[in-house]
Amino acid sequence: YKSNSSSVKQEQRQPPVSPSSAAGARPLRIFHIQPTGVAELSELPEAPPASGFLWLACARAAFQEQLPTLQAALQQLAGMQLVDLHVSDLLNAQLPSRYDYTSQYDLLVFRRLATTPHAAPSDEPSPADAAHPAKRSGPLVLRRIDTNPVGFALLDQVLLTVHPADCAVREAYAARLLAAAPADPREGRMPTPGARLPASPADLMLRLVNTMVDGYLDLRRDLTRQLDHWQTELLKPRARFVNWSSLLDARMALHNLDEICEDQRSAIQDWIDTLETWAPPDTPAGARELDLLKVRSRDVLEHIERVVHHVRRLEQSTETVVQMHFSVQSNRTNDIMRTLTALTAVFLPLNLIAGIFGMNFDFIPLIHKQDGFWWATGAMSVIAVALVLLFWRKRYLARTSTR
């Protein structure tokens, strides 16, 4: 106990690191989170804190380089180390969302949207880059559907997270944590009104996951706008749609997003099932905290299900509008063929009359009369007008309205 309290005092003496200087410059960020405030540490502590918990936010490349140091730190802070297979999962940049557990810690891998809309993160090893799909073409919103895994190792008093190098989720939430800390007159920093600090590593993990899911919820609006624009172009009566490659990319991207969200839902559902097996706490405060974890977990699951439902609805809507487009094109073709057929039927008896009077016979009625030409022309005109009126009445020559 003395060693624990002395280590905490040593942590509190260390000057906090401002988020502006740490963001993007430090691949490993260490936070000591307590009910009374948050402090960012410059070095790994040598003993677990007497109150609160630690958040070790590490970039994937730094996690691979400093793996022995981090394993030794986990041994000192929690009395255990990560399993080799779980270390491989945290280093795998292509791993889908999944959940696993041991008797000492839980492991969650959750895929977030890439920060930049174009490239994959640059901190991944070369085999992962080789396996990474090519950059998507088409509108910007389609290139945003690119994901990177974030790993969470959940221990009793430590949360270890492994992020890509460009992870804006880590930096944004770290800034939010530091802004939510109590006021410090020496730094001129005021707390965020109504902010509540995470009470446990599991609470912090769920908040980070919820932040990632919010990115998918925001993506829905951009996808809806783009697909609505394409639907309008597809159903324009006089326009010719030429963006078939982009539309095909959109359908493939929606299918990929559906698979990603399904993996996310399975991982969170497994986590919720594990929460149900936790032993009930002895204190009312612990019971309330467990209930809040279950509520927050169900809320994250509900957000993921909303994304899945919306993506499937967009897939169905895209398929429907493509079918409607080809149906409209088929109707236009039928109108054209019907008009051409009616015109052919009008000129068919005229061609018959012209063919009869063009025969090489000496004796043909009206052929030797002075007014025979006018009689033939008049008969042909009457027949043509009569057929046009008949076809117009039967609406063979009318245009089908496309509105």
C-alpha positions in Angstrom: 0.0 0.0 0.0 2.9 2.4 0.8 4.4 1.8 -2.6 1.1 2.4 -4.3 0.5 5.6 -2.6 4.0 6.9 -3.1 3.8 6.1 -6.8 0.5 8.0 -7.1 2.1 11.0 -5.3 5.0 10.8 -7.7 2.6 10.8 -10.6 0.8 13.8 -9.3 4.1 15.8 -8.9 4.8 15.3 -12.6 3.7 18.3 -14.7 0.8 17.5 -17.0 1.4 17.4 -20.8 -0.8 19.8 -22.8 -2.8 18.1 -25.5 -1.5 20.4 -28.2 2.1 19.3 -27.6 1.2 15.6 -27.2 -1.2 15.3 -30.1 0.5 13.7 -33.1 4.0 13.9 -31.4 3.8 11.1 -28.9 2.9 7.6 -30.2 2.2 6.5 -26.5 0.0 8.7 -24.3 -0.6 7.8 -20.7 -3.5 9.2 -18.7 -4.3 8.7 -15.0 -8.1 9.1 -14.7 -9.7 9.6 -11.3 -13.1 10.8 -10.2 -11.5 14.1 -9.3 -9.6 14.8 -12.5 -7.4 13.6 -15.3 -3.6 13.9 -15.5 -1.4 13.0 -18.5 1.8 11.3 -17.5 5.1 11.5 -19.3 6.3 8.0 -18.3 4.8 4.6 -17.4 4.1 4.3 -13.7 5.8 1.5 -11.8 2.8 0.5 -9.6 -1.0 0.6 -10.0 -2.7 3.8 -8.9 -4.4 3.8 -5.5 -7.5 5.4 -7.0 -8.9 5.6 -10.5 -7.3 3.8 -13.5 -4.8 4.2 -16.3 -5.4 4.7 -20.0 -2.4 3.7 -22.2 -3.2 4.9 -25.7 -0.6 3.6 -28.1 -0.1 3.8 -31.9 0.2 0.4 -33.6 3.7 0.9 -34.8 4.8 2.1 -31.3 3.0 -0.9 -29.8 5.1 -3.2 -31.9 8.3 -1.4 -31.1 7.7 -1.1 -27.4 6.0 -4.4 -26.9 8.5 -5.8 -24.3 8.3 -2.5 -22.3 4.5 -2.5 -22.4 4.3 -6.2 -21.4 6.6 -5.5 -18.4 4.5 -2.5 -17.5 1.3 -4.6 -17.6 3.0 -7.1 -15.4 3.8 -4.4 -12.8 0.4 -2.7 -13.1 -1.9 -5.6 -13.3 0.1 -8.7 -12.5 -0.3 -10.2 -16.0 0.7 -9.9 -19.7 -1.1 -10.1 -22.9 -1.4 -13.5 -24.7 0.7 -13.8 -27.8 -2.4 -14.5 -30.0 -4.0 -11.3 -28.7 -0.8 -9.4 -29.4 -1.0 -10.6 -32.9 -4.6 -9.4 -33.1 -3.7 -6.0 -31.9 -1.0 -5.7 -34.5 -3.1 -7.0 -37.3 -4.3 -4.0 -39.4 -6.8 -6.2 -41.4 -8.5 -7.9 -38.5 -12.4 -7.6 -38.4 -14.2 -6.5 -35.3 -14.2 -9.2 -32.7 -14.3 -9.9 -29.0 -12.3 -12.3 -26.9 -11.6 -12.8 -23.2 -9.4 -14.5 -20.7 -9.7 -15.0 -17.0 -7.7 -11.8 -16.4 -8.7 -9.4 -19.1 -11.0 -8.8 -22.1 -10.0 -8.0 -25.7 -12.1 -6.0 -28.1 -11.2 -5.1 -31.7 -13.4 -2.5 -33.3 -13.0 -1.0 -36.8 -13.4 2.7 -37.1 -13.7 4.9 -40.2 -10.4 6.1 -41.5 -9.5 9.7 -40.6 -8.5 10.7 -44.1 -10.8 9.9 -47.1 -8.0 8.7 -49.4 -5.2 6.7 -48.1 -4.7 3.9 -45.7 -2.7 4.6 -42.6 1.1 4.9 -43.1 2.1 3.1 -39.9 1.0 -0.4 -41.0 3.6 -2.9 -42.0 4.3 -3.7 -45.6 2.3 -7.0 -45.6 -0.7 -5.2 -44.5 -0.3 -2.6 -47.1 0.0 -5.3 -49.7 -3.2 -6.8 -48.5 -5.0 -3.5 -48.3 -7.5 -2.9 -51.1 -6.8 -0.3 -53.7 -8.0 3.2 -53.2 -11.6 3.6 -54.1 -12.6 5.8 -57.1 -15.7 7.8 -57.5 -17.2 10.5 -55.2 -15.5 11.5 -51.9 -18.2 9.9 -49.8 -17.3 6.4 -51.2 -13.6 6.9 -50.4 -14.6 7.6 -46.8 -15.8 4.0 -46.4 -12.3 2.9 -45.3 -11.7 1.4 -41.9 -8.9 0.7 -39.5 -9.0 -1.5 -36.4 -8.6 -0.1 -32.9 -7.8 -2.7 -30.2 -8.8 -2.6 -26.6 -7.2 -4.6 -23.8 -9.4 -4.2 -20.8 -7.9 -4.9 -17.3 -9.0 -4.1 -13.8 -7.2 -0.8 -13.5 -5.7 -0.4 -17.0 -7.1 0.2 -20.4 -4.6 -0.4 -23.2 -5.7 0.8 -26.6 -3.9 0.3 -29.9 -4.7 2.9 -32.6 -3.5 3.7 -36.1 -1.1 6.5 -36.4 -3.7 9.0 -37.7 -6.3 8.1 -35.1 -8.3 11.3 -34.5 -10.5 9.4 -32.1 -7.7 9.1 -29.6 -6.6 12.7 -29.9 -10.2 14.1 -29.7 -11.2 12.1 -26.7 -7.9 12.8 -24.9 -8.6 16.5 -25.4 -12.1 16.0 -24.1 -10.8 14.3 -21.0 -8.3 17.0 -20.3 -11.0 19.6 -20.9 -13.3 17.9 -18.5 -10.7 17.9 -15.6 -11.3 20.4 -12.8 -10.1 24.0 -13.3 -6.4 24.8 -12.8 -5.7 28.5 -12.3 -2.0 28.0 -13.2 -2.9 26.7 -16.7 -5.9 29.0 -17.2 -8.0 25.9 -18.0 -11.7 25.6 -17.1 -13.7 22.3 -17.0 -16.3 21.4 -19.6 -19.7 22.1 -18.1 -21.7 18.9 -17.5 -18.8 16.6 -18.3 -18.6 13.3 -16.4 -15.3 11.4 -16.3 -15.2 7.7 -17.0 -15.6 5.7 -13.9 -13.8 2.5 -15.0 -11.7 1.2 -17.9 -14.8 -0.5 -19.3 -16.7 2.8 -19.2 -13.9 4.5 -21.1 -13.8 1.7 -23.7 -17.5 2.0 -24.4 -17.2 5.8 -24.7 -14.5 5.4 -27.3 -16.5 2.8 -29.2 -19.5 5.1 -29.1 -17.4 7.9 -30.6 -16.4 5.6 -33.5 -20.0 4.5 -34.1 -21.1 8.2 -34.2 -18.7 8.5 -37.3 -20.8 5.8 -39.0 -24.0 7.6 -38.1 -22.6 10.8 -39.7 -21.6 8.8 -42.8 -25.2 7.8 -43.3 -26.2 11.3 -44.2 -23.5 11.7 -46.8 -24.3 8.4 -48.4 -28.0 9.3 -48.5 -27.3 12.6 -50.2 -25.1 11.0 -52.8 -27.5 8.1 -53.6 -30.4 10.5 -53.7 -28.5 12.6 -56.3 -27.9 9.4 -58.4 -31.5 8.4 -58.1 -32.6 11.8 -59.4 -30.2 11.4 -62.3 -31.4 7.9 -63.0 -35.1 8.9 -63.2 -34.7 12.0 -65.2 -36.9 11.5 -68.4 -34.5 13.2 -70.9 -31.1 12.5 -69.3 -28.7 9.7 -70.0 -27.1 8.3 -66.9 -23.4 7.5 -67.4 -22.1 7.0 -63.8 -22.5 3.3 -63.8 -19.0 2.6 -62.5 -19.6 4.9 -59.5 -22.9 3.4 -58.8 -21.4 -0.1 -58.9 -18.7 1.2 -56.5 -21.4 2.5 -54.2 -23.2 -0.8 -54.1 -20.0 -2.6 -53.3 -19.1 0.0 -50.7 -22.5 -0.4 -49.0 -22.1 -4.2 -49.0 -18.7 -3.8 -47.4 -20.1 -1.4 -44.8 -22.8 -3.9 -44.1 -20.3 -6.7 -43.4 -18.2 -4.3 -41.2 -21.2 -3.3 -39.1 -22.3 -7.0 -38.7 -18.9 -7.8 -37.3 -19.2 -4.8 -35.0 -22.6 -5.9 -33.8 -21.4 -9.5 -33.1 -18.4 -8.2 -31.1 -20.5 -5.8 -29.0 -23.2 -8.5 -28.5 -20.5 -10.9 -27.2 -19.3 -8.2 -24.8 -22.8 -7.7 -23.5 -23.2 -11.4 -23.0 -20.0 -11.4 -21.0 -21.3 -8.5 -18.9 -24.2 -10.6 -17.9 -21.8 -13.2 -16.4 -20.1 -10.7 -14.1 -20.6 -11.3 -10.4 -23.0 -8.7 -8.9 -21.1 -6.1 -6.9 -21.5 -5.9 -3.1 -22.0 -2.2 -2.9 -24.9 -0.1 -4.3 -22.4 2.1 -6.1 -20.8 -0.9 -7.8 -24.2 -2.3 -8.8 -25.2 1.1 -10.3 -21.9 1.2 -12.2 -22.5 -2.2 -13.7 -26.0 -1.2 -14.7 -24.6 1.9 -16.4 -22.1 -0.3 -18.3 -25.0 -2.5 -19.5 -27.1 0.5 -20.5 -24.2 2.1 -22.4 -23.3 -1.2 -24.1 -26.9 -1.6 -25.2 -26.9 2.0 -26.5 -23.8 1.3 -28.6 -25.4 -1.9 -29.9 -28.6 0.1 -30.8 -26.5 2.7 -32.7 -24.8 -0.1 -34.7 -28.1 -1.7 -35.5 -29.4 1.7 -36.8 -26.4 1.9 -39.1 -27.0 -1.6 -40.3 -30.7 -1.0 -40.9 -29.9 2.3 -42.8 -27.2 0.7 -44.9 -29.5 -2.2 -45.9 -32.3 0.3 -46.7 -29.8 2.2 -49.0 -28.8 -1.1 -50.7 -32.5 -1.9 -51.3 -33.2 1.6 -52.5 -30.3 1.6 -54.9 -31.4 -1.8 -56.3 -34.9 -0.5 -56.7 -34.0 2.7 -58.4 -31.8 0.8 -60.9 -34.7 -1.5 -61.7 -37.0 1.5 -62.1 -34.4 3.1 -64.4 -34.4 0.1 -66.7 -38.1 -0.1 -66.5 -38.4 3.5 -67.7 -35.9 2.8 -70.4 -38.0 -0.2 -71.5 -41.1 1.9 -71.6 -39.3 4.5 -73.7 -38.2 1.8 -76.1 -41.7 0.5 -76.3 -43.1 4.0 -77.0 -40.6 4.4 -79.8 -41.3 1.0 -81.3 -45.1 1.6 -81.1 -44.8 4.9 -82.9 -42.6 3.4 -85.6 -45.0 0.5 -86.0 -48.0 2.9 -86.3 -46.1 4.9 -89.0 -45.3 1.7 -90.8 -48.9 0.7 -90.7 -49.9 4.1 -92.1 -47.5 3.8 -95.1 -48.1 0.2 -95.8 -51.4 0.6 -97.8 -49.8 3.6 -99.6 -46.9 1.4 -100.7 -49.4 -1.2 -101.8 -51.2 1.3 -104.0 -47.9 2.5 -105.4 -46.8 -1.0 -106.0 -50.0 -1.9 -107.9 -49.8 1.1 -110.2 -46.2 0.4 -110.8 -46.9 -3.0 -112.4 -45.9 -3.6 -116.0 -49.4 -4.3 -117.4 -51.0 -2.5 -120.4 -54.5 -2.4 -119.0 -54.6 -1.0 -115.4 -57.6 1.0 -114.2 -57.0 4.8 -114.2 -53.5 4.4 -115.6 -54.4 5.9 -119.0 -56.8 8.6 -117.7 -55.7 12.2 -117.4 -56.9 12.6 -113.8 -55.8 9.1 -112.7 -52.8 10.4 -110.7 -55.0 12.7 -108.7 -57.5 10.0 -108.0 -54.7 7.7 -106.7 -53.1 10.5 -104.7 -56.4 11.4 -103.1 -57.2 7.8 -102.2 -53.8 7.4 -100.6 -54.2 10.7 -98.6 -57.6 9.7 -97.4 -56.4 6.3 -96.3 -53.3 7.8 -94.6 -55.4 10.4 -92.7 -58.0 7.8 -91.7 -55.3 5.5 -90.3 -53.6 8.3 -88.5 -56.9 9.3 -86.8 -57.6 5.7 -86.0 -54.2 5.2 -84.4 -54.4 8.5 -82.5 -57.8 7.6 -81.1 -56.4 4.3 -79.9 -53.4 6.2 -78.5 -50.9 4.3 -80.6 -49.2 7.6 -81.4 -49.5 9.2 -77.9 -46.4 9.6 -75.6 -46.4 7.7 -72.3 -45.9 10.2 -69.5 -42.7 9.5 -67.5 -43.5 11.9 -64.7 
